[in-house]
Amino acid sequence: MTQSGATTQPARERILNTAFRLFYAHGPRGVGVDTVIAESGVAKATLYKYFPRKDDLVLAYLDKVDQAWFGGLRAAARNAGDAPRDQLVGMFDALSTACRREGYHGCAFINTAAESETGSEVHARTVEHKNVVRAWVTDLARRAGAADPDLLARQITLLIDGGLAAGVLDADPAAPAAAKATAQALVNASCPLA
């Protein structure tokens, strides 16, 4: 059994899960490759076999975060029903879930962007994630009949990011509900009732 408690987990997955935990808690810049190697219980050569550069590991971490977070947003939207208006508001349930999680440290993409060099591959990946989420929200806003889908998507994604930040700054459990209520008001003002 390794230090991280993994037994039969494949080496690549063990490295990535360890990096996920450490990078989310301390930021990619705050965690050295040697720490990931020690905590995942793999040899240095094994880590470099799968991730030749630290940036490769950071990008894989961001992909894993994207799957979890964007998947959670889409699931929360679907759980709100079939109507795009309801989905635009329902996605905020993912914010409530995220902010209540043990060890919550905010948005991994914003945190990573803040410590990465503008123009780098890592920074570009953080921007790409935000653009993909906003494109998805824009599509929902369009299908909901918003007068200006791009503006509504921008407002809603700013609310999500603000809610993620509030979860770190003051850990106020009312913040996600306030963001959701604001989203509902925006949707009501922007999208006609069917």
PyRosetta script that sets phi, psi and omega in degrees:
from pyrosetta import init, pose_from_sequence

init()
pose = pose_from_sequence("MTQSGATTQPARERILNTAFRLFYAHGPRGVGVDTVIAESGVAKATLYKYFPRKDDLVLAYLDKVDQAWFGGLRAAARNAGDAPRDQLVGMFDALSTACRREGYHGCAFINTAAESETGSEVHARTVEHKNVVRAWVTDLARRAGAADPDLLARQITLLIDGGLAAGVLDADPAAPAAAKATAQALVNASCPLA")
pose.set_psi(1, 135.7)
pose.set_omega(1, -179.5)
pose.set_phi(2, -84.2)
pose.set_psi(2, 173.4)
pose.set_omega(2, 179.2)
pose.set_phi(3, -60.0)
pose.set_psi(3, -32.0)
pose.set_omega(3, -177.3)
pose.set_phi(4, -81.4)
pose.set_psi(4, -5.3)
pose.set_omega(4, 178.0)
pose.set_phi(5, 93.5)
pose.set_psi(5, 0.1)
pose.set_omega(5, 179.9)
pose.set_phi(6, -76.8)
pose.set_psi(6, 146.1)
pose.set_omega(6, 178.2)
pose.set_phi(7, -116.5)
pose.set_psi(7, -70.5)
pose.set_omega(7, -175.4)
pose.set_phi(8, -107.2)
pose.set_psi(8, 12.5)
pose.set_omega(8, 179.6)
pose.set_phi(9, -66.2)
pose.set_psi(9, 133.5)
pose.set_omega(9, 178.2)
pose.set_phi(10, -57.0)
pose.set_psi(10, 149.1)
pose.set_omega(10, -174.1)
pose.set_phi(11, -56.8)
pose.set_psi(11, -46.2)
pose.set_omega(11, -178.4)
pose.set_phi(12, -59.4)
pose.set_psi(12, -44.9)
pose.set_omega(12, 180.0)
pose.set_phi(13, -65.3)
pose.set_psi(13, -40.1)
pose.set_omega(13, 178.7)
pose.set_phi(14, -63.0)
pose.set_psi(14, -43.5)
pose.set_omega(14, 177.7)
pose.set_phi(15, -61.8)
pose.set_psi(15, -47.9)
pose.set_omega(15, -176.8)
pose.set_phi(16, -65.9)
pose.set_psi(16, -41.0)
pose.set_omega(16, 177.9)
pose.set_phi(17, -64.5)
pose.set_psi(17, -38.7)
pose.set_omega(17, 177.2)
pose.set_phi(18, -66.0)
pose.set_psi(18, -46.0)
pose.set_omega(18, 178.4)
pose.set_phi(19, -61.2)
pose.set_psi(19, -41.1)
pose.set_omega(19, 179.3)
pose.set_phi(20, -56.6)
pose.set_psi(20, -50.5)
pose.set_omega(20, -178.6)
pose.set_phi(21, -62.8)
pose.set_psi(21, -47.1)
pose.set_omega(21, -176.7)
pose.set_phi(22, -72.5)
pose.set_psi(22, -44.9)
pose.set_omega(22, -179.0)
pose.set_phi(23, -64.4)
pose.set_psi(23, -39.4)
pose.set_omega(23, -179.4)
pose.set_phi(24, -66.9)
pose.set_psi(24, -38.4)
pose.set_omega(24, -178.2)
pose.set_phi(25, -76.0)
pose.set_psi(25, -35.9)
pose.set_omega(25, -170.9)
pose.set_phi(26, -122.8)
pose.set_psi(26, -5.0)
pose.set_omega(26, -174.9)
pose.set_phi(27, 82.6)
pose.set_psi(27, 145.0)
pose.set_omega(27, -179.8)
pose.set_phi(28, -57.7)
pose.set_psi(28, -36.7)
pose.set_omega(28, -179.0)
pose.set_phi(29, -68.6)
pose.set_psi(29, -28.0)
pose.set_omega(29, -176.9)
pose.set_phi(30, -84.1)
pose.set_psi(30, 0.6)
pose.set_omega(30, -177.3)
pose.set_phi(31, -126.6)
pose.set_psi(31, 122.6)
pose.set_omega(31, 178.2)
pose.set_phi(32, -84.0)
pose.set_psi(32, 158.1)
pose.set_omega(32, 178.5)
pose.set_phi(33, -59.9)
pose.set_psi(33, -37.0)
pose.set_omega(33, 179.9)
pose.set_phi(34, -61.7)
pose.set_psi(34, -35.1)
pose.set_omega(34, 177.3)
pose.set_phi(35, -67.1)
pose.set_psi(35, -43.0)
pose.set_omega(35, 178.2)
pose.set_phi(36, -61.8)
pose.set_psi(36, -42.9)
pose.set_omega(36, 179.4)
pose.set_phi(37, -61.1)
pose.set_psi(37, -49.1)
pose.set_omega(37, -177.9)
pose.set_phi(38, -62.7)
pose.set_psi(38, -44.5)
pose.set_omega(38, -175.7)
pose.set_phi(39, -76.3)
pose.set_psi(39, -24.8)
pose.set_omega(39, 179.1)
pose.set_phi(40, -89.5)
pose.set_psi(40, -14.1)
pose.set_omega(40, 177.0)
pose.set_phi(41, 73.1)
pose.set_psi(41, 28.6)
pose.set_omega(41, 178.0)
pose.set_phi(42, -111.9)
pose.set_psi(42, 164.0)
pose.set_omega(42, 175.9)
pose.set_phi(43, -77.5)
pose.set_psi(43, 154.4)
pose.set_omega(43, 179.0)
pose.set_phi(44, -56.6)
pose.set_psi(44, -41.6)
pose.set_omega(44, -179.8)
pose.set_phi(45, -62.2)
pose.set_psi(45, -34.3)
pose.set_omega(45, 179.5)
pose.set_phi(46, -67.5)
pose.set_psi(46, -44.5)
pose.set_omega(46, 178.0)
pose.set_phi(47, -59.7)
pose.set_psi(47, -47.6)
pose.set_omega(47, -177.2)
pose.set_phi(48, -70.5)
pose.set_psi(48, -21.2)
pose.set_omega(48, 174.3)
pose.set_phi(49, -64.2)
pose.set_psi(49, -44.1)
pose.set_omega(49, -177.8)
pose.set_phi(50, -87.5)
pose.set_psi(50, -32.0)
pose.set_omega(50, -175.7)
pose.set_phi(51, -134.5)
pose.set_psi(51, 84.8)
pose.set_omega(51, -175.8)
pose.set_phi(52, -59.0)
pose.set_psi(52, -29.0)
pose.set_omega(52, 178.2)
pose.set_phi(53, -126.3)
pose.set_psi(53, 153.1)
pose.set_omega(53, 176.3)
pose.set_phi(54, -58.8)
pose.set_psi(54, -37.5)
pose.set_omega(54, 178.2)
pose.set_phi(55, -58.8)
pose.set_psi(55, -33.4)
pose.set_omega(55, 176.7)
pose.set_phi(56, -62.6)
pose.set_psi(56, -40.0)
pose.set_omega(56, 178.1)
pose.set_phi(57, -69.0)
pose.set_psi(57, -40.6)
pose.set_omega(57, 178.5)
pose.set_phi(58, -64.1)
pose.set_psi(58, -42.0)
pose.set_omega(58, 178.4)
pose.set_phi(59, -63.9)
pose.set_psi(59, -40.1)
pose.set_omega(59, 177.3)
pose.set_phi(60, -65.3)
pose.set_psi(60, -38.6)
pose.set_omega(60, 175.0)
pose.set_phi(61, -59.5)
pose.set_psi(61, -47.3)
pose.set_omega(61, -179.5)
pose.set_phi(62, -64.0)
pose.set_psi(62, -35.9)
pose.set_omega(62, 176.0)
pose.set_phi(63, -63.0)
pose.set_psi(63, -41.2)
pose.set_omega(63, 179.5)
pose.set_phi(64, -66.1)
pose.set_psi(64, -41.5)
pose.set_omega(64, 176.8)
pose.set_phi(65, -63.2)
pose.set_psi(65, -42.8)
pose.set_omega(65, -180.0)
pose.set_phi(66, -58.6)
pose.set_psi(66, -45.3)
pose.set_omega(66, 179.6)
pose.set_phi(67, -59.8)
pose.set_psi(67, -43.6)
pose.set_omega(67, -177.8)
pose.set_phi(68, -71.5)
pose.set_psi(68, -51.2)
pose.set_omega(68, -174.4)
pose.set_phi(69, -71.6)
pose.set_psi(69, -51.6)
pose.set_omega(69, -178.4)
pose.set_phi(70, -66.5)
pose.set_psi(70, -35.6)
pose.set_omega(70, 174.6)
pose.set_phi(71, -61.9)
pose.set_psi(71, -40.5)
pose.set_omega(71, 177.5)
pose.set_phi(72, -65.7)
pose.set_psi(72, -39.8)
pose.set_omega(72, 177.0)
pose.set_phi(73, -61.8)
pose.set_psi(73, -48.0)
pose.set_omega(73, -178.9)
pose.set_phi(74, -64.6)
pose.set_psi(74, -39.6)
pose.set_omega(74, 179.2)
pose.set_phi(75, -64.8)
pose.set_psi(75, -42.7)
pose.set_omega(75, 178.5)
pose.set_phi(76, -63.0)
pose.set_psi(76, -39.6)
pose.set_omega(76, 177.8)
pose.set_phi(77, -63.4)
pose.set_psi(77, -47.3)
pose.set_omega(77, 179.6)
pose.set_phi(78, -61.9)
pose.set_psi(78, -38.6)
pose.set_omega(78, -179.4)
pose.set_phi(79, -65.8)
pose.set_psi(79, -18.0)
pose.set_omega(79, 179.5)
pose.set_phi(80, -79.8)
pose.set_psi(80, -10.5)
pose.set_omega(80, 179.1)
pose.set_phi(81, 121.7)
pose.set_psi(81, -174.6)
pose.set_omega(81, -175.8)
pose.set_phi(82, -86.5)
pose.set_psi(82, -20.1)
pose.set_omega(82, -175.9)
pose.set_phi(83, -76.4)
pose.set_psi(83, 126.0)
pose.set_omega(83, 179.3)
pose.set_phi(84, -56.0)
pose.set_psi(84, -34.3)
pose.set_omega(84, 177.0)
pose.set_phi(85, -58.3)
pose.set_psi(85, -45.9)
pose.set_omega(85, -179.3)
pose.set_phi(86, -67.8)
pose.set_psi(86, -36.2)
pose.set_omega(86, -179.5)
pose.set_phi(87, -67.5)
pose.set_psi(87, -35.6)
pose.set_omega(87, 178.3)
pose.set_phi(88, -60.8)
pose.set_psi(88, -31.0)
pose.set_omega(88, 178.9)
pose.set_phi(89, -91.7)
pose.set_psi(89, -39.7)
pose.set_omega(89, -177.2)
pose.set_phi(90, -61.2)
pose.set_psi(90, -27.9)
pose.set_omega(90, -179.5)
pose.set_phi(91, -60.6)
pose.set_psi(91, -21.1)
pose.set_omega(91, -179.2)
pose.set_phi(92, -70.0)
pose.set_psi(92, -13.1)
pose.set_omega(92, 173.7)
pose.set_phi(93, -65.7)
pose.set_psi(93, -27.9)
pose.set_omega(93, 175.6)
pose.set_phi(94, -66.3)
pose.set_psi(94, -33.9)
pose.set_omega(94, 177.1)
pose.set_phi(95, -64.3)
pose.set_psi(95, -44.2)
pose.set_omega(95, 178.1)
pose.set_phi(96, -59.5)
pose.set_psi(96, -44.0)
pose.set_omega(96, 179.5)
pose.set_phi(97, -63.5)
pose.set_psi(97, -44.5)
pose.set_omega(97, -178.0)
pose.set_phi(98, -63.0)
pose.set_psi(98, -46.1)
pose.set_omega(98, -175.1)
pose.set_phi(99, -69.1)
pose.set_psi(99, -20.8)
pose.set_omega(99, 179.3)
pose.set_phi(100, -87.9)
pose.set_psi(100, -10.4)
pose.set_omega(100, -175.1)
pose.set_phi(101, -67.0)
pose.set_psi(101, 138.8)
pose.set_omega(101, 175.0)
pose.set_phi(102, -58.8)
pose.set_psi(102, 134.6)
pose.set_omega(102, 178.7)
pose.set_phi(103, 75.5)
pose.set_psi(103, 22.5)
pose.set_omega(103, -178.2)
pose.set_phi(104, -65.8)
pose.set_psi(104, 129.5)
pose.set_omega(104, -179.1)
pose.set_phi(105, -129.1)
pose.set_psi(105, 21.2)
pose.set_omega(105, 177.2)
pose.set_phi(106, 89.2)
pose.set_psi(106, -162.3)
pose.set_omega(106, -176.5)
pose.set_phi(107, -79.7)
pose.set_psi(107, 118.1)
pose.set_omega(107, -179.9)
pose.set_phi(108, -61.2)
pose.set_psi(108, -31.4)
pose.set_omega(108, -179.3)
pose.set_phi(109, -72.7)
pose.set_psi(109, -43.9)
pose.set_omega(109, 177.4)
pose.set_phi(110, -65.3)
pose.set_psi(110, -44.0)
pose.set_omega(110, 179.8)
pose.set_phi(111, -60.9)
pose.set_psi(111, -44.2)
pose.set_omega(111, -179.2)
pose.set_phi(112, -69.9)
pose.set_psi(112, -39.3)
pose.set_omega(112, 178.3)
pose.set_phi(113, -61.2)
pose.set_psi(113, -38.4)
pose.set_omega(113, -177.7)
pose.set_phi(114, -64.9)
pose.set_psi(114, -26.2)
pose.set_omega(114, -177.9)
pose.set_phi(115, -108.9)
pose.set_psi(115, 6.9)
pose.set_omega(115, 179.0)
pose.set_phi(116, -109.0)
pose.set_psi(116, 156.6)
pose.set_omega(116, -178.5)
pose.set_phi(117, -75.9)
pose.set_psi(117, 129.8)
pose.set_omega(117, 176.6)
pose.set_phi(118, -56.6)
pose.set_psi(118, 133.5)
pose.set_omega(118, -178.6)
pose.set_phi(119, 92.6)
pose.set_psi(119, -12.7)
pose.set_omega(119, 178.0)
pose.set_phi(120, -74.1)
pose.set_psi(120, 164.0)
pose.set_omega(120, 177.8)
pose.set_phi(121, -59.4)
pose.set_psi(121, -40.8)
pose.set_omega(121, -179.3)
pose.set_phi(122, -65.8)
pose.set_psi(122, -47.3)
pose.set_omega(122, 179.6)
pose.set_phi(123, -61.4)
pose.set_psi(123, -41.9)
pose.set_omega(123, 179.1)
pose.set_phi(124, -60.1)
pose.set_psi(124, -36.9)
pose.set_omega(124, 179.7)
pose.set_phi(125, -67.1)
pose.set_psi(125, -36.1)
pose.set_omega(125, 178.4)
pose.set_phi(126, -66.7)
pose.set_psi(126, -41.2)
pose.set_omega(126, 178.3)
pose.set_phi(127, -65.6)
pose.set_psi(127, -42.6)
pose.set_omega(127, 178.9)
pose.set_phi(128, -57.5)
pose.set_psi(128, -44.8)
pose.set_omega(128, 179.2)
pose.set_phi(129, -57.7)
pose.set_psi(129, -48.7)
pose.set_omega(129, -178.7)
pose.set_phi(130, -62.2)
pose.set_psi(130, -38.6)
pose.set_omega(130, 178.4)
pose.set_phi(131, -66.4)
pose.set_psi(131, -39.6)
pose.set_omega(131, 179.1)
pose.set_phi(132, -65.9)
pose.set_psi(132, -43.4)
pose.set_omega(132, 178.2)
pose.set_phi(133, -62.0)
pose.set_psi(133, -45.8)
pose.set_omega(133, -178.6)
pose.set_phi(134, -64.4)
pose.set_psi(134, -37.2)
pose.set_omega(134, 177.1)
pose.set_phi(135, -62.4)
pose.set_psi(135, -40.9)
pose.set_omega(135, 178.2)
pose.set_phi(136, -64.3)
pose.set_psi(136, -44.2)
pose.set_omega(136, 178.8)
pose.set_phi(137, -66.1)
pose.set_psi(137, -37.4)
pose.set_omega(137, 177.2)
pose.set_phi(138, -61.1)
pose.set_psi(138, -42.5)
pose.set_omega(138, 177.8)
pose.set_phi(139, -62.0)
pose.set_psi(139, -43.5)
pose.set_omega(139, 176.7)
pose.set_phi(140, -60.7)
pose.set_psi(140, -43.3)
pose.set_omega(140, -179.5)
pose.set_phi(141, -63.4)
pose.set_psi(141, -40.5)
pose.set_omega(141, 177.7)
pose.set_phi(142, -61.8)
pose.set_psi(142, -46.9)
pose.set_omega(142, -179.3)
pose.set_phi(143, -67.8)
pose.set_psi(143, -23.9)
pose.set_omega(143, 177.7)
pose.set_phi(144, -81.8)
pose.set_psi(144, -5.5)
pose.set_omega(144, 178.4)
pose.set_phi(145, 85.1)
pose.set_psi(145, 22.9)
pose.set_omega(145, -179.7)
pose.set_phi(146, -60.4)
pose.set_psi(146, 139.6)
pose.set_omega(146, 177.8)
pose.set_phi(147, -61.6)
pose.set_psi(147, -38.7)
pose.set_omega(147, 177.6)
pose.set_phi(148, -134.3)
pose.set_psi(148, 85.7)
pose.set_omega(148, -175.8)
pose.set_phi(149, -57.8)
pose.set_psi(149, -37.1)
pose.set_omega(149, -179.7)
pose.set_phi(150, -64.4)
pose.set_psi(150, -43.0)
pose.set_omega(150, 179.6)
pose.set_phi(151, -65.8)
pose.set_psi(151, -45.4)
pose.set_omega(151, 179.8)
pose.set_phi(152, -62.1)
pose.set_psi(152, -40.7)
pose.set_omega(152, 178.5)
pose.set_phi(153, -63.5)
pose.set_psi(153, -41.7)
pose.set_omega(153, 178.3)
pose.set_phi(154, -61.6)
pose.set_psi(154, -44.5)
pose.set_omega(154, -179.6)
pose.set_phi(155, -63.7)
pose.set_psi(155, -43.8)
pose.set_omega(155, -178.3)
pose.set_phi(156, -67.9)
pose.set_psi(156, -41.7)
pose.set_omega(156, 179.9)
pose.set_phi(157, -69.6)
pose.set_psi(157, -31.9)
pose.set_omega(157, 173.6)
pose.set_phi(158, -65.0)
pose.set_psi(158, -38.5)
pose.set_omega(158, 176.3)
pose.set_phi(159, -63.3)
pose.set_psi(159, -42.6)
pose.set_omega(159, 178.5)
pose.set_phi(160, -61.2)
pose.set_psi(160, -49.7)
pose.set_omega(160, -179.0)
pose.set_phi(161, -62.9)
pose.set_psi(161, -39.4)
pose.set_omega(161, 176.7)
pose.set_phi(162, -64.3)
pose.set_psi(162, -39.1)
pose.set_omega(162, 177.2)
pose.set_phi(163, -65.7)
pose.set_psi(163, -39.0)
pose.set_omega(163, 176.6)
pose.set_phi(164, -63.4)
pose.set_psi(164, -40.9)
pose.set_omega(164, 178.7)
pose.set_phi(165, -68.1)
pose.set_psi(165, -41.7)
pose.set_omega(165, -179.8)
pose.set_phi(166, -61.8)
pose.set_psi(166, -33.6)
pose.set_omega(166, 178.0)
pose.set_phi(167, -61.1)
pose.set_psi(167, -27.6)
pose.set_omega(167, 177.9)
pose.set_phi(168, -89.0)
pose.set_psi(168, -46.0)
pose.set_omega(168, -172.0)
pose.set_phi(169, -65.3)
pose.set_psi(169, -48.3)
pose.set_omega(169, -176.9)
pose.set_phi(170, -125.3)
pose.set_psi(170, -4.8)
pose.set_omega(170, 179.1)
pose.set_phi(171, 48.6)
pose.set_psi(171, 31.4)
pose.set_omega(171, 179.1)
pose.set_phi(172, -74.8)
pose.set_psi(172, 116.2)
pose.set_omega(172, -178.3)
pose.set_phi(173, -64.6)
pose.set_psi(173, -13.6)
pose.set_omega(173, 178.7)
pose.set_phi(174, -82.8)
pose.set_psi(174, -14.5)
pose.set_omega(174, -175.8)
pose.set_phi(175, -60.8)
pose.set_psi(175, -46.5)
pose.set_omega(175, 179.0)
pose.set_phi(176, -61.8)
pose.set_psi(176, -37.6)
pose.set_omega(176, 178.3)
pose.set_phi(177, -66.7)
pose.set_psi(177, -37.1)
pose.set_omega(177, 177.7)
pose.set_phi(178, -66.6)
pose.set_psi(178, -40.8)
pose.set_omega(178, 177.6)
pose.set_phi(179, -63.9)
pose.set_psi(179, -40.7)
pose.set_omega(179, 179.6)
pose.set_phi(180, -65.1)
pose.set_psi(180, -41.8)
pose.set_omega(180, 178.2)
pose.set_phi(181, -64.0)
pose.set_psi(181, -38.5)
pose.set_omega(181, 177.7)
pose.set_phi(182, -66.1)
pose.set_psi(182, -40.8)
pose.set_omega(182, 176.9)
pose.set_phi(183, -61.0)
pose.set_psi(183, -41.2)
pose.set_omega(183, 178.8)
pose.set_phi(184, -61.8)
pose.set_psi(184, -42.9)
pose.set_omega(184, 178.4)
pose.set_phi(185, -63.4)
pose.set_psi(185, -41.1)
pose.set_omega(185, 177.6)
pose.set_phi(186, -63.6)
pose.set_psi(186, -44.5)
pose.set_omega(186, 179.9)
pose.set_phi(187, -63.9)
pose.set_psi(187, -43.7)
pose.set_omega(187, 179.0)
pose.set_phi(188, -60.0)
pose.set_psi(188, -39.5)
pose.set_omega(188, -178.4)
pose.set_phi(189, -76.2)
pose.set_psi(189, -27.0)
pose.set_omega(189, -172.5)
pose.set_phi(190, -99.8)
pose.set_psi(190, -25.8)
pose.set_omega(190, -172.8)
pose.set_phi(191, -118.8)
pose.set_psi(191, 123.6)
pose.set_omega(191, 177.9)
pose.set_phi(192, -67.4)
pose.set_psi(192, 148.3)
pose.set_omega(192, 174.8)
pose.set_phi(193, -70.0)
pose.set_psi(193, 141.8)
pose.set_omega(193, -179.7)
pose.set_phi(194, -72.1)
pose.dump_pdb("model.pdb")
